[in-house]
Amino acid sequence: MRFMVIVKATKDTEAGKMPSEEMLAAMARYNEELVKAGVMLDGAGLKPTSQGARIRFEGDKRTVIDGPFTESKELIAGYWIFQAKSKEEAVEWARRCPNPYDGDGEIEIRPFFELEDFEQGPAIDHHRANEQALGRDG
């Protein structure tokens, strides 16, 4: 099963404050442990929402909204994608994470939908072909 581990943004991350050398080193060690265990599929930090954009959908209309998104209560500062046997295993790996915050904060763990979760048919076959083209099992 794949899981997204979501690092929630803070005022510091939204202000563009970079992590300390100590935090970068701790995260590098943690990521190395995840990679060696075959758990980490991907992961990265995200720049502040001031450097991003959103697309609002209203029927067929698309509206681009430039950041920052200060009105949002929960923003994302980074993520990992884990491969684990269960939610419990993903939680245990996430619990080992160095605290990415100067104080309090939280990370969220959510499973991905897999193609097997959907009713099988031509649309899922098309998605499966796309997954295979990306080099994933699909």
C-alpha positions as CSV (number, residue, x, y, z in Angstrom):
1,M,0.0,0.0,0.0
2,R,1.1,3.5,-0.7
3,F,0.7,6.3,1.8
4,M,1.2,10.1,1.6
5,V,2.8,11.5,4.7
6,I,1.9,15.2,4.7
7,V,4.0,17.8,6.6
8,K,1.7,20.7,7.6
9,A,2.9,24.2,6.9
10,T,3.6,26.7,9.7
11,K,4.1,30.5,9.8
12,D,7.8,29.8,9.5
13,T,7.5,27.6,6.4
14,E,5.1,30.0,4.8
15,A,7.6,32.8,5.5
16,G,10.3,30.9,3.6
17,K,12.4,30.1,6.7
18,M,14.8,27.4,5.8
19,P,15.5,24.4,8.1
20,S,18.7,24.4,10.1
21,E,21.8,22.4,9.2
22,E,21.0,20.1,12.1
23,M,17.5,19.5,10.8
24,L,18.7,18.9,7.3
25,A,21.2,16.3,8.6
26,A,18.5,14.6,10.8
27,M,16.1,14.4,7.8
28,A,18.9,13.0,5.6
29,R,19.6,10.2,8.1
30,Y,15.8,9.5,8.4
31,N,15.4,9.5,4.6
32,E,18.4,7.1,4.3
33,E,16.7,4.8,6.8
34,L,13.4,4.9,4.8
35,V,15.2,4.2,1.5
36,K,17.3,1.3,2.9
37,A,14.1,-0.3,4.3
38,G,12.3,0.1,0.9
39,V,9.7,2.4,2.4
40,M,10.4,5.8,0.8
41,L,9.2,6.1,-2.8
42,D,9.4,9.9,-2.9
43,G,9.6,13.0,-0.7
44,A,10.3,16.7,-0.9
45,G,9.8,20.0,0.8
46,L,7.6,22.6,-0.8
47,K,8.3,26.3,-1.3
48,P,5.8,28.7,0.4
49,T,2.4,29.2,-1.2
50,S,3.5,32.8,-2.1
51,Q,5.4,31.1,-5.0
52,G,2.5,28.9,-6.0
53,A,-0.9,29.1,-7.7
54,R,-4.3,27.5,-7.6
55,I,-6.7,26.7,-10.4
56,R,-10.4,27.3,-9.4
57,F,-12.9,25.2,-11.4
58,E,-16.4,26.6,-11.9
59,G,-18.0,24.3,-14.5
60,D,-16.0,24.8,-17.7
61,K,-14.4,28.0,-16.4
62,R,-10.8,27.9,-15.0
63,T,-9.5,30.8,-12.9
64,V,-5.8,31.1,-11.8
65,I,-5.2,32.4,-8.3
66,D,-1.7,33.3,-7.4
67,G,-0.5,32.7,-3.8
68,P,0.0,33.2,-1.0
69,F,-3.0,31.4,0.4
70,T,-3.2,33.0,3.8
71,E,-6.9,32.4,4.2
72,S,-6.3,28.6,4.2
73,K,-6.2,27.0,7.6
74,E,-4.1,24.0,6.6
75,L,-1.3,24.2,4.0
76,I,1.3,21.6,3.1
77,A,5.1,22.2,3.6
78,G,6.3,18.9,2.4
79,Y,5.5,15.2,1.9
80,W,6.8,11.7,1.7
81,I,5.3,8.8,-0.2
82,F,5.7,5.5,1.7
83,Q,5.3,1.9,0.6
84,A,4.1,-0.1,3.6
85,K,2.2,-3.2,4.3
86,S,-0.4,-1.4,6.5
87,K,-1.4,1.9,7.9
88,E,0.1,0.8,11.2
89,E,3.5,0.3,9.6
90,A,3.3,3.7,7.8
91,V,2.4,5.3,11.2
92,E,5.4,3.6,12.9
93,W,7.7,4.9,10.2
94,A,6.3,8.4,10.5
95,R,6.7,8.3,14.3
96,R,10.4,8.0,13.8
97,C,10.5,11.2,11.8
98,P,12.6,14.0,13.4
99,N,10.3,16.8,14.5
100,P,10.3,19.1,11.4
101,Y,8.9,22.0,13.5
102,D,10.7,24.4,15.9
103,G,7.9,23.6,18.3
104,D,4.6,21.9,17.9
105,G,3.1,20.6,14.6
106,E,1.7,17.5,13.0
107,I,2.1,15.3,10.0
108,E,-0.8,13.4,8.4
109,I,-0.8,9.9,6.9
110,R,-3.3,9.0,4.2
111,P,-3.5,6.0,1.9
112,F,-3.6,6.4,-1.8
113,F,-6.4,4.9,-3.8
114,E,-5.0,2.0,-5.9
115,L,-6.5,1.0,-9.2
116,E,-7.8,-2.2,-7.5
117,D,-10.0,0.0,-5.3
118,F,-12.2,0.9,-8.3
119,E,-14.7,-1.0,-10.4
120,Q,-12.7,-2.5,-13.2
121,G,-13.4,-1.4,-16.8
122,P,-12.0,0.5,-19.8
123,A,-11.3,3.7,-17.9
124,I,-9.2,1.7,-15.3
125,D,-7.5,-0.2,-18.1
126,H,-6.5,3.2,-19.5
127,H,-5.2,4.3,-16.1
128,R,-3.3,1.1,-15.8
129,A,-1.6,1.6,-19.2
130,N,-0.6,5.1,-18.0
131,E,0.8,3.7,-14.8
132,Q,2.8,1.2,-16.8
133,A,4.1,3.9,-19.2
134,L,5.4,5.7,-16.1
135,G,7.2,2.6,-15.0
136,R,4.9,1.7,-12.2
137,D,3.2,-1.7,-11.8
138,G,-0.4,-0.3,-12.4
